[in-house]
Amino acid sequence: MSHPIINDLNSRYTAKKYDASKRISAEDMTVIKEAIRLSASSINSQPWKFIVIESDTAKQRFHDSFANMHQFNQPHAKEASHIILFAHNPNFTKDDYRKVVDVEVSSGHLPADMYDAMLNGGFSFAEANTDETGFNGNWTKAQTYIALGNTLHVLARLGIASTPMEGVDSALIGEIFEQELDGHVCHFALALGYHLDGEDYNYGLPKARLPEQDVITVL
């Protein structure tokens, strides 16, 4: 099939080795950050925070977070152009959602007279995924994966390589980036940049996906 979207997805792959000498332009980073911000989420909850790591100092901090585990991902910390920490709010409250509904109204998206209906009706979805301690991290983490998927396609369109990393130390990241995370939890990160010619063994290989009939049912 020849289509721009399919071409994007066929070209996207998980980079294994980055060229540390190549940096993503400021213009492309502006697009990437805006695309992340525009990601979809259930009830438009946006229960997330994205930490963009680009300075050498911040990269060293991320590098340090691999002290105890997942060292196979550690080289990306300094070799990739940028790292993005995808973090979610594990205790998303009605007051958190109220900030979203405020923007719904101020942006003109939601009529002011529908404020209470949106606040109470929308938050019921969050309440359905909240336990007696106020924890709804499984639900908010799921929303953050939507943002990751959106970002991967944007990077493919821009011709920028990427590496989704669930192999990170969430606890140590939480300590090292405690101030920036502000109560949010990071269970996965994304390296992005440009692959190193001749050393990225995953580059240029054909896609290995199950056939359509195995994964898609049309009724």
Backbone torsions as a table, in degrees:
resi	resn	phi	psi	omega
1	MET	NA	134.1	178.6
2	SER	-112.1	108.4	179.2
3	HIS	-156.4	142.0	-177.5
4	PRO	-53.8	-40.0	179.9
5	ILE	-65.8	-45.8	-179.8
6	ILE	-65.8	-37.7	176.3
7	ASN	-61.6	-41.1	176.6
8	ASP	-57.3	-49.7	-174.0
9	LEU	-70.6	-30.9	176.4
10	ASN	-72.6	-29.1	-179.6
11	SER	-82.6	-22.4	-178.9
12	ARG	-72.0	138.5	177.9
13	TYR	-154.5	171.8	178.5
14	THR	-92.8	109.9	-178.6
15	ALA	-68.7	141.7	-179.3
16	LYS	-110.1	-15.5	-179.3
17	LYS	-150.8	127.9	-176.3
18	TYR	-106.9	151.8	174.1
19	ASP	-89.2	105.3	-174.7
20	ALA	-66.1	-14.1	-178.4
21	SER	-84.8	-9.4	-176.3
22	LYS	-106.4	131.8	-178.0
23	ARG	-118.7	144.5	174.3
24	ILE	-71.9	136.5	-177.6
25	SER	-67.1	156.4	177.4
26	ALA	-61.4	-35.6	180.0
27	GLU	-63.9	-44.8	178.9
28	ASP	-67.0	-37.3	178.8
29	MET	-64.6	-34.1	176.9
30	THR	-62.5	-42.4	178.0
31	VAL	-64.6	-44.9	-178.0
32	ILE	-60.9	-46.9	-178.9
33	LYS	-64.6	-39.4	178.3
34	GLU	-68.6	-37.8	177.8
35	ALA	-63.1	-41.4	176.8
36	ILE	-61.4	-45.6	-178.9
37	ARG	-59.9	-32.5	-177.2
38	LEU	-86.3	5.0	-178.3
39	SER	-61.3	149.6	178.8
40	ALA	-78.6	156.8	173.5
41	SER	-157.6	154.8	179.2
42	SER	-58.1	135.4	-176.1
43	ILE	50.2	23.2	-177.0
44	ASN	55.3	34.9	-172.6
45	SER	-66.3	-35.3	-179.5
46	GLN	49.3	52.8	-174.1
47	PRO	-86.3	51.8	-168.0
48	TRP	-139.9	169.5	172.3
49	LYS	-147.5	138.0	-178.1
50	PHE	-119.7	118.9	-179.6
51	ILE	-100.9	112.9	-179.4
52	VAL	-92.7	118.4	-177.3
53	ILE	-103.8	116.4	-179.2
54	GLU	-134.7	-25.1	-179.3
55	SER	-78.7	155.9	178.0
56	ASP	-61.2	-36.6	-180.0
57	THR	-64.3	-45.4	179.9
58	ALA	-67.5	-37.3	177.7
59	LYS	-62.8	-37.8	178.0
60	GLN	-64.9	-39.2	177.7
61	ARG	-61.9	-43.7	178.4
62	PHE	-66.7	-40.1	176.6
63	HIS	-56.4	-40.7	-179.2
64	ASP	-65.8	-23.1	-177.3
65	SER	-71.7	-7.7	178.2
66	PHE	-96.8	17.6	-176.1
67	ALA	-60.7	-31.7	-172.0
68	ASN	-108.3	-20.7	-175.0
69	MET	-162.8	165.4	174.3
70	HIS	58.4	39.0	-177.6
71	GLN	-64.1	-16.9	178.4
72	PHE	-62.8	-24.3	177.6
73	ASN	-92.6	-9.5	-173.4
74	GLN	-59.2	-39.4	-180.0
75	PRO	-57.6	-30.2	-179.4
76	HIS	-62.3	-26.0	-176.2
77	ALA	-58.2	-36.9	-177.9
78	LYS	-107.8	-23.2	-175.9
79	GLU	-87.4	-32.4	178.2
80	ALA	-69.7	152.8	178.8
81	SER	-63.9	-44.7	-178.6
82	HIS	-142.0	157.0	170.6
83	ILE	-125.6	139.8	173.8
84	ILE	-120.6	124.2	173.4
85	LEU	-87.4	121.7	177.0
86	PHE	-96.6	112.0	-175.2
87	ALA	-122.6	147.8	-179.1
88	HIS	-122.4	157.0	177.2
89	ASN	-86.7	113.9	-176.2
90	PRO	-78.9	-8.2	-179.0
91	ASN	-135.7	64.8	-177.4
92	PHE	-72.2	120.4	-173.7
93	THR	-107.1	172.9	177.4
94	LYS	-65.5	-33.2	176.5
95	ASP	-66.1	-35.9	174.3
96	ASP	-62.6	-43.7	-179.3
97	TYR	-68.6	-30.2	179.3
98	ARG	-59.2	-36.0	178.5
99	LYS	-62.8	-37.1	178.2
100	VAL	-66.8	-45.6	-178.2
101	VAL	-65.9	-34.3	174.9
102	ASP	-57.3	-43.2	179.9
103	VAL	-71.5	-34.0	175.9
104	GLU	-55.1	-42.7	-178.3
105	VAL	-76.6	-48.1	-175.4
106	SER	-64.9	-27.3	179.2
107	SER	-79.5	-13.4	-175.7
108	GLY	90.0	1.9	-179.3
109	HIS	-72.7	-35.4	-175.5
110	LEU	-121.1	128.6	174.9
111	PRO	-61.5	140.5	-176.2
112	ALA	-58.4	-32.8	-177.3
113	ASP	-74.5	-4.4	177.1
114	MET	-102.8	8.1	-175.2
115	TYR	-55.5	-54.7	-175.9
116	ASP	-64.7	-39.0	180.0
117	ALA	-63.9	-39.8	178.9
118	MET	-68.6	-45.6	-177.9
119	LEU	-60.4	-50.1	-175.6
120	ASN	-78.0	-44.1	-179.7
121	GLY	-67.8	-44.5	-179.7
122	GLY	-64.5	-44.6	-176.3
123	PHE	-67.4	-16.5	177.8
124	SER	-60.2	-29.8	176.9
125	PHE	-66.2	-40.0	177.7
126	ALA	-67.7	-42.5	-179.5
127	GLU	-60.3	-34.9	-179.6
128	ALA	-66.0	-18.1	-179.5
129	ASN	-113.4	18.8	-178.2
130	THR	-113.4	131.2	-179.6
131	ASP	-87.8	-175.8	-174.0
132	GLU	-67.9	-15.4	178.4
133	THR	-92.5	-4.2	-177.5
134	GLY	93.1	3.4	-178.9
135	PHE	-80.8	126.7	172.4
136	ASN	-136.8	31.4	-176.0
137	GLY	-62.1	-29.9	178.1
138	ASN	-65.2	-38.0	179.8
139	TRP	-72.8	-46.0	-178.1
140	THR	-69.1	-33.9	175.8
141	LYS	-62.7	-39.4	178.8
142	ALA	-61.5	-36.9	178.1
143	GLN	-64.1	-37.2	-177.1
144	THR	-68.5	-29.2	174.9
145	TYR	-65.7	-30.0	175.8
146	ILE	-61.6	-42.7	178.6
147	ALA	-63.7	-37.1	177.9
148	LEU	-62.6	-46.8	-179.8
149	GLY	-60.7	-42.1	177.6
150	ASN	-60.5	-43.9	-178.1
151	THR	-65.0	-38.9	-179.9
152	LEU	-60.9	-40.2	179.2
153	HIS	-69.3	-40.1	178.1
154	VAL	-60.0	-43.8	179.6
155	LEU	-63.4	-40.0	178.3
156	ALA	-62.4	-41.8	179.3
157	ARG	-62.8	-35.3	-179.0
158	LEU	-83.1	-5.2	-178.0
159	GLY	73.2	29.8	-179.2
160	ILE	-108.8	131.5	-179.6
161	ALA	-75.9	157.3	-178.2
162	SER	-151.4	158.6	178.3
163	THR	-140.3	101.4	173.2
164	PRO	-67.7	134.2	-175.4
165	MET	-128.0	101.6	166.8
166	GLU	-83.2	-14.3	177.5
167	GLY	-79.8	69.5	175.7
168	VAL	-132.8	161.2	179.5
169	ASP	-96.0	95.8	-175.6
170	SER	-58.8	-41.0	-177.5
171	ALA	-65.0	-44.4	-177.7
172	LEU	-72.2	-36.5	173.7
173	ILE	-60.1	-39.9	178.6
174	GLY	-61.1	-34.4	178.0
175	GLU	-75.6	-47.4	-173.5
176	ILE	-70.4	-34.9	-178.5
177	PHE	-112.5	30.8	-175.4
178	GLU	-55.4	-45.7	-177.0
179	GLN	-64.4	-45.3	-178.2
180	GLU	-69.1	-37.0	-178.2
181	LEU	-71.6	-30.5	173.5
182	ASP	50.0	52.1	177.3
183	GLY	90.2	-9.8	177.0
184	HIS	-82.7	161.3	-175.8
185	VAL	-121.8	133.0	179.1
186	CYS	-106.9	115.5	176.6
187	HIS	-108.4	-7.7	176.3
188	PHE	-156.6	155.1	-178.2
189	ALA	-134.1	170.0	-179.7
190	LEU	-134.0	121.7	172.7
191	ALA	-90.5	143.6	178.1
192	LEU	-146.2	145.6	-178.0
193	GLY	167.2	-138.3	-177.8
194	TYR	-132.2	133.3	-173.8
195	HIS	-67.8	156.6	179.0
196	LEU	-90.8	115.1	-178.8
197	ASP	-54.8	132.5	175.2
198	GLY	84.3	-12.7	-176.9
199	GLU	-122.7	-6.6	176.7
200	ASP	-95.1	95.3	-172.6
201	TYR	-66.3	-15.3	-177.4
202	ASN	-90.8	-9.3	-175.4
203	TYR	-73.1	133.6	172.9
204	GLY	80.6	2.3	180.0
205	LEU	-78.3	151.7	178.7
206	PRO	-67.3	154.4	177.6
207	LYS	-66.7	145.1	176.3
208	ALA	-122.6	87.5	-179.3
209	ARG	-124.1	148.7	176.2
210	LEU	-62.4	150.5	-179.6
211	PRO	-66.2	156.2	-176.3
212	GLU	-54.2	-41.8	-176.0
213	GLN	-65.7	-18.5	179.0
214	ASP	-84.4	-20.3	-172.3
215	VAL	-124.4	-13.6	-177.3
216	ILE	-124.7	126.9	176.4
217	THR	-117.3	124.7	178.6
218	VAL	-106.3	124.5	-177.7
219	LEU	-106.8	NA	NA
